[in-house]
Amino acid sequence: MLKKIFLGAIALGVIGALGFGVYAYKSPIDPITADQRDEFDPDTVEKGRILAAAGYCATCHTAADGPAYAGNYAMDTGFGIIYSTNLTPDVETGIGSYSPAAFRRAMHEGVDREGRHLFPAFPYDHFTKMTDEDVDAIYAYIMTEVEPVKTVQKENKLPFPLDQRFLQAGWKLLFADFGRYEPDTAHSDAWNRGAYLAEGLTHCGACHTPRNLLGAEKQSQQYAGAEIDRWSAPALTAANASAVPWTAAEFKTYLIEGTTTYHGVAAGPMGPVVHEGVRELPQSDMDALAIYLADKVGAADDDPARSDVVLTSLQRNQPDPQYRRDLGERLYATACASCHYNAEQIRQGRPDLGINSATNMEEPNNLIHVILDGVNGPEGISGVVMPGFRGALNNNEITAIAAYLRSNRAGKPDWPNLADTVADIRVNGPTAH
């Protein structure tokens, strides 16, 4: 009897393995040569450029100081390092041999032209929601406007068996919901357009949704906030830690200008999302994204200017003649207040740190990053630079400023282990370049 059970178990295992093999196998798609590529009209190519920017294609497929779209950008996945691939139309080392059908399969199914499963560091689980028309436009842009570059692909640093691509088929079976975006009839056309962009092309959840032990987004906690490159991507739900509730108008301003009157600036991983990405979209799409995100976060239509939290923060911002009794307050007054002081109302471009998102979040990482290294280049507000204080203030002084802002200005409980976090971020910085 035991022998029969044992043999039956083996037989089931063999059948299961064969079934998985059949499911995992994807046939190659014939390559094309450069002279076999279609001609694309300028409007389609321009649409593709905008979509590629909003999807951050260059951000993830360009290494530091490397040619655009040529790959080898290092992504620390938590399981090991994955290097992005060459997305230029080079026939030998890029995707120049991809037909439109092969490119669609990669975007919609996470399978390359040769039939190999792509690692989910490439967010095909979001791009699957995109229409063929939009995917084809990105293809037209890459094949027409991106300069072909020959590269040597770096080897991923993943432990066995996570480096086995066929196992990604199992990951997809468990976690990927393939298929195009289906409009929600309970919402407006603008809301659905925003959802299509946020859940598909701009893949907001890839950074703002926590992941399980196998690296898949927890769909039951969509937009609940997560850690990305040692920064905190805040919740885009009612759990958002901002002292002043977001509105659709604030979201739109933030996504276009990289700053708002009542919230923080687009720094760290969010910098290129704004300044090299979504701001390329037409105004109607920016309105749609703002409407969708405002709904997700539970935005109200109230004017925050006269809200209790803003008025209280302005009152706390008044200089205290006895400020020298507290190191953090003293340092804030000498190093920060000249730019961050507001009297009777908050002016855009002069963030009030009592209500700033970075001082109200559960983790101090974002505030520490900005104090240490400032906000400049393709971050924050166009034409405005905040200096970094890495060389001017030591760890104790930065800890004191952060503690003062958290307790006295934001009125929040102290951050635990704040000094250790400051020391760690100073030494180790973000996990991505």
C-alpha positions in Angstrom: 0.0 0.0 0.0 2.8 2.4 1.0 4.6 1.5 -2.2 1.5 2.4 -4.3 1.1 5.8 -2.5 4.8 6.5 -3.0 4.7 5.6 -6.7 1.5 7.7 -7.1 3.1 10.7 -5.5 6.1 10.4 -7.9 3.7 10.1 -10.8 1.8 13.2 -9.7 5.1 15.0 -9.3 6.2 14.1 -12.8 2.9 15.1 -14.3 3.0 18.4 -12.4 6.6 19.1 -13.5 5.6 18.3 -17.1 2.6 20.5 -16.9 4.6 23.3 -15.5 7.2 22.9 -18.2 4.5 23.2 -20.9 3.1 26.3 -19.2 6.5 27.9 -18.8 7.7 27.2 -22.3 7.4 30.2 -24.6 8.5 29.8 -28.2 11.0 32.3 -29.8 9.7 35.0 -32.2 11.6 35.4 -35.4 14.1 38.3 -35.4 13.9 41.1 -37.8 16.7 43.2 -39.4 16.9 47.0 -39.4 15.7 47.2 -43.0 12.6 45.2 -42.1 11.3 47.7 -39.6 8.2 49.7 -40.5 8.1 53.4 -41.1 6.3 55.3 -38.4 4.5 58.6 -38.7 5.8 61.5 -36.6 2.7 61.8 -34.4 3.1 58.1 -33.3 6.8 58.6 -32.6 6.1 61.7 -30.5 3.4 59.9 -28.6 5.8 57.1 -27.9 8.4 59.6 -26.6 5.9 61.0 -24.2 4.8 57.5 -23.0 8.3 56.3 -22.7 9.1 59.3 -20.5 6.0 58.8 -18.3 6.9 55.1 -18.0 10.5 56.0 -16.8 12.0 53.7 -19.5 15.2 55.7 -19.6 15.4 56.0 -15.8 15.7 52.2 -15.3 17.5 51.4 -18.6 20.3 53.9 -18.3 23.4 53.3 -16.1 25.1 56.2 -14.3 27.1 58.1 -16.9 26.1 55.5 -19.5 24.3 56.1 -22.9 20.6 56.5 -22.7 18.5 53.3 -22.8 21.7 51.2 -23.0 21.0 49.3 -19.8 23.2 48.0 -17.0 21.4 50.1 -14.4 21.8 48.2 -11.1 18.6 47.4 -9.2 18.9 46.1 -5.7 15.8 43.8 -5.5 16.3 42.5 -2.0 17.1 39.1 -3.5 20.2 40.3 -5.4 21.3 42.8 -8.0 19.5 42.8 -11.4 21.0 44.8 -14.3 18.6 46.3 -16.7 19.0 45.3 -20.4 19.9 47.3 -23.4 16.7 48.9 -24.8 18.3 50.7 -27.7 17.6 49.4 -31.3 21.0 47.8 -31.6 20.4 44.5 -33.4 23.1 42.5 -31.6 23.0 43.7 -28.0 19.7 45.6 -27.8 16.2 45.1 -29.0 16.8 46.0 -32.7 15.8 42.5 -33.7 12.4 42.7 -32.0 9.3 42.9 -34.2 6.3 44.8 -32.8 4.8 41.5 -31.8 8.0 40.6 -29.8 8.0 44.0 -28.1 4.3 43.6 -27.2 4.9 40.2 -25.7 7.8 41.6 -23.5 5.6 44.4 -22.3 2.4 42.4 -21.8 3.7 39.0 -20.7 7.2 39.5 -19.5 8.8 37.2 -22.1 11.7 38.3 -24.4 12.0 37.6 -28.1 13.9 34.4 -27.5 11.1 33.1 -25.2 12.9 33.7 -21.9 10.9 34.9 -18.9 11.8 38.3 -17.7 12.4 39.1 -14.0 9.6 41.1 -12.4 12.1 43.9 -11.7 10.7 44.9 -15.1 7.1 45.8 -14.2 5.3 43.9 -16.9 2.6 43.2 -14.3 1.7 46.9 -14.8 2.5 47.3 -18.5 0.2 44.4 -19.2 -2.7 46.8 -18.7 -1.5 49.1 -21.5 -3.2 49.1 -24.9 -1.5 47.7 -28.0 -1.6 51.1 -29.5 0.3 52.7 -26.6 2.9 49.9 -26.6 3.3 50.1 -30.3 3.9 53.9 -30.0 6.8 53.3 -27.5 8.2 50.8 -29.9 8.0 53.3 -32.7 9.9 55.9 -30.6 12.6 53.5 -29.6 13.2 52.2 -33.0 13.1 55.7 -34.6 14.7 58.1 -32.2 16.9 56.2 -29.7 20.5 55.9 -30.7 21.6 52.2 -31.2 24.4 51.4 -28.7 26.5 48.2 -28.5 27.0 47.0 -24.9 28.3 44.2 -22.8 25.4 43.0 -20.6 26.4 42.7 -16.9 25.6 39.4 -15.2 22.8 39.5 -12.6 23.9 38.7 -9.1 21.1 36.4 -8.0 21.5 33.3 -5.9 20.5 29.9 -7.2 17.7 29.0 -7.9 16.4 32.6 -8.1 18.5 33.1 -11.2 16.6 30.5 -13.2 14.3 32.3 -15.5 11.9 29.5 -16.1 10.9 29.7 -12.4 9.6 33.2 -13.2 6.7 31.4 -14.9 5.7 30.1 -11.4 5.9 33.7 -10.0 3.6 34.9 -12.8 1.2 32.1 -12.1 1.0 33.1 -8.5 1.1 36.9 -8.6 0.6 38.4 -12.1 -2.8 39.4 -13.3 -2.4 39.6 -17.0 -4.8 41.5 -19.3 -5.6 45.1 -20.5 -7.1 47.7 -18.2 -10.8 47.3 -17.8 -12.6 50.6 -17.0 -14.6 50.9 -13.8 -18.1 52.0 -14.8 -18.7 53.3 -11.3 -16.2 56.2 -12.0 -15.8 58.9 -14.6 -13.9 58.8 -17.8 -11.2 61.0 -16.2 -10.9 58.8 -13.2 -10.5 55.7 -15.4 -7.9 57.5 -17.5 -6.0 58.3 -14.4 -6.3 54.7 -13.2 -5.1 53.4 -16.6 -2.0 55.6 -16.3 -1.3 55.0 -12.6 -1.8 51.3 -12.6 -0.3 50.6 -16.0 2.1 53.0 -17.7 3.4 55.0 -14.7 3.2 51.9 -12.4 2.8 53.9 -9.2 2.2 50.8 -7.2 5.7 49.5 -8.0 7.1 51.9 -5.4 4.1 52.8 -3.3 2.8 49.3 -2.6 4.5 46.9 0.0 5.7 43.6 -1.3 5.5 40.1 0.1 8.4 37.7 0.8 8.6 36.7 -2.9 8.8 40.3 -4.1 5.2 40.6 -5.4 3.0 43.6 -4.6 0.5 43.0 -1.9 -2.7 43.8 -3.9 -4.8 43.9 -0.7 -2.5 46.8 0.4 -2.3 48.7 -2.9 -0.6 52.1 -2.4 -0.2 51.5 1.3 3.4 52.8 1.2 6.8 51.0 1.0 10.5 51.5 1.1 12.4 52.1 -2.1 16.2 52.7 -2.4 16.3 53.4 1.4 13.7 56.2 0.9 10.1 55.9 2.1 7.4 56.0 -0.6 4.4 57.3 1.3 1.0 55.8 1.3 -1.3 57.0 -1.4 -4.3 56.1 0.7 -6.2 57.6 3.6 -3.2 56.4 5.7 -1.0 59.0 4.1 1.0 60.7 6.8 0.8 64.3 5.5 -0.4 66.7 8.1 -2.5 68.5 5.5 -4.7 66.3 3.4 -3.8 66.1 -0.3 -6.2 67.5 -3.0 -6.4 66.9 -6.7 -5.0 70.3 -7.3 -2.0 69.6 -5.0 -1.3 66.3 -6.7 -1.3 68.0 -10.1 1.0 70.7 -9.0 3.3 68.2 -7.4 3.5 66.0 -10.5 4.2 69.0 -12.8 6.4 71.2 -10.7 7.9 68.8 -8.2 6.5 70.7 -5.2 3.3 71.9 -3.6 2.5 74.6 -1.0 1.5 72.1 1.7 3.6 69.0 1.0 7.2 68.1 0.3 9.3 68.2 -2.9 10.0 65.5 -5.4 13.4 64.3 -4.2 15.2 61.0 -4.2 13.6 58.3 -6.4 10.6 60.6 -7.0 12.7 63.3 -8.6 13.1 61.6 -12.0 9.5 60.4 -11.9 8.4 64.1 -12.0 11.2 65.9 -13.8 12.0 63.3 -16.4 8.7 61.5 -16.5 5.0 62.2 -15.9 5.3 66.0 -16.5 5.7 65.1 -20.2 2.0 63.9 -20.3 -0.6 66.3 -21.7 -2.6 68.4 -19.3 -5.7 66.2 -19.6 -3.7 63.2 -18.5 -2.2 65.2 -15.6 -5.7 66.1 -14.5 -6.8 62.5 -14.8 -3.9 61.3 -12.7 -4.6 63.9 -10.1 -8.3 63.0 -9.9 -7.5 59.3 -9.5 -4.8 59.8 -6.9 -7.0 62.2 -5.0 -9.8 59.7 -4.9 -7.4 57.0 -3.6 -6.1 59.2 -0.8 -9.6 60.3 0.1 -9.0 64.0 -0.7 -11.3 66.6 0.5 -12.2 69.9 -1.3 -11.5 72.1 1.8 -9.1 75.0 1.5 -6.1 74.0 3.7 -4.9 77.6 4.1 -7.2 78.3 7.1 -7.1 74.8 8.6 -6.2 74.3 12.2 -3.1 72.3 11.4 -1.7 75.0 9.1 -2.5 77.9 11.5 -1.0 76.0 14.4 2.2 75.3 12.4 2.5 79.0 11.4 2.1 79.9 15.1 4.8 77.4 16.1 7.0 78.9 13.4 7.2 82.3 15.2 10.7 82.9 16.6 11.1 82.1 20.3 13.4 84.6 22.1 14.6 81.6 24.2 15.5 79.5 21.2 19.1 79.1 22.3 18.0 76.8 25.1 17.5 74.0 22.6 20.2 72.8 20.3 17.8 71.6 17.6 15.8 74.8 17.6 18.9 76.9 17.6 20.4 75.1 14.6 17.1 75.3 12.8 16.9 79.0 13.4 20.5 79.6 12.1 20.6 77.0 9.2 17.0 76.5 8.1 14.7 79.3 9.1 16.0 81.9 6.6 14.4 79.8 3.8 11.6 78.0 5.6 10.1 80.8 7.6 6.4 81.7 6.9 4.5 84.3 8.8 0.8 84.7 8.0 0.5 82.2 5.1 2.5 79.6 3.5 4.2 80.5 0.2 5.0 77.9 -2.4 8.7 77.4 -2.7 9.2 78.1 1.0 8.1 74.8 2.5 6.7 74.9 6.0 8.5 72.1 7.8 5.9 71.7 10.5 3.4 70.2 7.9 6.0 68.9 5.4 5.4 65.2 4.5 9.0 64.3 5.5 8.5 65.4 9.2 5.1 63.7 9.5 6.0 60.2 8.2 6.6 57.2 10.4 10.3 57.0 9.3 12.8 59.9 9.3 14.7 58.7 6.2 13.4 61.3 3.7 14.1 64.2 6.0 17.6 63.0 6.8 18.4 62.5 3.1 17.4 66.0 2.3 19.2 67.6 5.2 22.4 65.7 4.4 22.4 66.1 0.6 20.0 68.9 -0.2 17.7 69.1 -3.2 19.2 70.0 -6.6 19.5 69.0 -10.2 16.5 67.2 -11.5 14.7 67.3 -8.2 12.5 69.6 -6.2 11.5 73.0 -7.7 12.8 74.1 -11.0 15.5 76.7 -10.6 15.6 76.4 -6.8 18.3 74.6 -4.9 18.5 73.6 -1.3 22.0 73.1 0.0 23.1 69.9 1.7 24.6 70.1 5.2 26.6 66.8 5.1 29.9 68.8 5.5 28.5 71.5 7.7 26.6 69.6 10.4 27.7 66.5 12.3 25.4 63.5 13.1 24.4 64.9 16.5 23.4 68.3 15.0 21.3 66.7 12.2 19.7 64.5 14.8 18.9 67.5 16.9 17.3 69.4 14.0 15.2 66.4 12.9 14.1 65.8 16.5 13.1 69.4 16.9 11.1 69.4 13.7 9.4 66.2 14.6 8.5 67.1 18.2 8.1 70.9 18.3 7.0 71.7 14.8 5.0 68.6 13.6 3.9 67.7 17.1 4.5 64.1 16.5 6.0 61.4 18.8 9.8 61.1 18.7 11.3 58.9 16.0 12.9 55.8 17.7 16.7 55.3 17.0 16.9 58.6 15.2 20.6 59.0 15.8 21.4 55.5 14.5 19.3 56.2 11.4 21.2 59.5 10.7 24.6 57.7 11.1 23.5 54.8 8.8 22.2 57.1 6.0 25.3 59.3 6.2 27.5 56.3 5.7 25.5 54.1 3.4 23.2 56.5 1.5 20.5 55.2 -0.8 20.9 51.8 -2.4 20.6 53.1 -5.9 22.8 55.7 -7.7 
